[in-house]
Amino acid sequence: MEVVELRAEHWPDVARIYAEGIATGNATFESSVPDWERWDASHLPEHRFVALVDGRVVGWIAASAVSDRCVYGGVVENSIYVGADARGKGVGRALLERLIDSTERAGVWTIETGIFPENEASIRLHERAGFETVGVRKRLGKHNGVWRDVVLLERRAQG
């Protein structure tokens, strides 16, 4: 497996994996995959990666700014998706490690993420990478007509 920078040419596979995540019902509040332009504009270019196996995209990770206020300049939110056929094979861990390295080298001191409580695999992945649960946002939003909670996790830079 190789982890490389996510580029526009990866978008068809990234979108396919994103759609798989949406279809699970436990990955995101989103109901459809955005187009490349919208996705690209909302994710930090220096903190987005894909995992390749035999040249094929099997997972992706990206960071978004939490706020444009200067005090939040070192805080990002991550999204991570692994293709159904690649789950449980270390792809998520490799992607998360690459993002952590990338963000820490850039001076980011906090990575946060919100995960549906039912997505236990993602919660465990983040905990193994040093994320801690800081709370549960109860009934944060409706997803397919049902109120959903979101577990808020964060990881502080080492040092």
Buried (B, 14 or more C-beta within 10 A) or exposed (E): BEBEEBEEEBBEBBBEBBEBBBEEBBBBBEEEBEEBEEBBEEBBEEBBBBBBBEEEBBBBBBBEBBEEEEEEBBBBBBBBBBBEEBBEBBBBBBBBBBBBEBBBEEEBBBBBBBBBEBBEBBBEBBEEBBBEEEEEEEEBEEBEEEEBBBBBBBBEBEE
